[in-house]
Amino acid sequence: MRKIIRIKNKKRFSLSISFVLTIILLCILSTAFSNNINDFKNIKFIEVTVQEGQTLWELSENYVDNSIDIRKYIDVIEKINNIEGGYIYPGQSIKFIKSEDFKNIY
């Protein structure tokens, strides 16, 4: 004997399905991001101490060639060093990646 299931509140059902799909998507994205961070374990970083007046963009230009989008490079450097909004300060130590190693990852 088959049991018939009826949806009483379509709005609540839609929200529930959306919520479940969002959770699944976030799990997939977090796994992808963590795998990406693990790629940096085999890379030797260049550690630089920030001097007065230097910017993240200016420092990054020293390690990037013309074939790399510097915005993408800076985004990765911010993630590696836990920098928010590109704000750096004198005396701070920042890890950079050589452009050859960056190309191998991305």
C-alpha positions in Angstrom: 0.0 0.0 0.0 1.4 3.4 -1.0 1.3 6.4 1.2 0.6 9.7 -0.4 2.7 12.6 0.8 1.3 16.1 0.4 3.1 19.3 0.9 1.0 21.5 3.1 3.1 24.7 3.0 4.9 25.1 -0.3 6.8 28.2 0.9 8.3 26.4 3.9 9.1 23.4 1.7 10.9 25.6 -0.8 12.9 27.4 2.0 13.9 24.0 3.5 15.1 22.7 0.1 17.0 26.0 -0.5 18.6 25.8 3.0 19.8 22.2 2.4 21.2 23.0 -1.0 23.0 26.0 0.4 24.6 23.9 3.1 25.7 21.3 0.6 27.2 24.1 -1.6 29.1 25.6 1.3 30.5 22.2 2.2 31.8 21.7 -1.3 33.3 25.1 -1.5 35.0 24.8 1.8 36.5 21.5 0.7 37.8 23.1 -2.5 39.3 26.0 -0.6 41.1 23.8 2.0 42.6 21.7 -0.8 43.8 24.9 -2.4 45.5 26.0 0.8 47.2 22.5 1.1 49.0 23.2 -2.2 51.1 25.8 -0.4 52.7 23.4 2.0 55.4 22.4 -0.5 56.3 26.0 -1.5 59.2 27.9 0.0 58.0 31.4 0.9 60.0 34.6 0.7 59.5 36.5 3.9 59.6 40.3 3.7 59.4 42.8 6.6 57.2 45.8 5.6 58.9 49.2 5.7 57.3 52.5 6.3 55.2 53.7 3.3 55.2 50.3 1.5 52.0 48.9 0.1 51.0 45.3 -0.6 50.6 46.1 -4.2 54.1 47.6 -4.4 55.7 44.6 -2.6 53.8 42.1 -4.8 55.1 43.7 -8.0 58.6 42.5 -7.0 57.5 38.8 -7.2 55.1 38.8 -10.2 55.8 38.8 -13.9 53.5 40.2 -16.6 51.8 36.8 -17.2 50.2 36.8 -13.8 47.2 39.0 -12.8 48.5 40.9 -9.9 45.0 41.2 -8.3 44.7 37.4 -8.1 48.3 37.2 -6.7 47.5 39.8 -4.0 44.3 37.9 -3.1 46.3 34.7 -2.6 49.0 36.6 -0.5 46.2 38.1 1.6 44.8 34.6 2.3 48.2 33.1 3.1 49.0 35.9 5.5 45.5 36.5 7.0 45.5 40.1 5.8 42.1 41.7 5.5 41.5 44.5 3.0 45.1 44.8 2.0 46.1 46.7 5.2 49.7 46.2 6.2 51.8 48.0 8.7 55.6 48.6 9.2 57.4 45.8 10.9 54.9 43.2 9.7 56.3 40.0 8.2 54.6 38.9 5.0 55.2 35.7 3.1 55.4 36.0 -0.7 55.5 33.3 -3.5 57.8 33.4 -6.5 55.9 33.7 -9.8 57.1 30.3 -11.0 55.6 28.6 -7.9 52.4 30.7 -8.3 52.0 29.5 -11.9 52.3 25.9 -10.8 49.5 26.3 -8.4 47.1 28.4 -10.5 
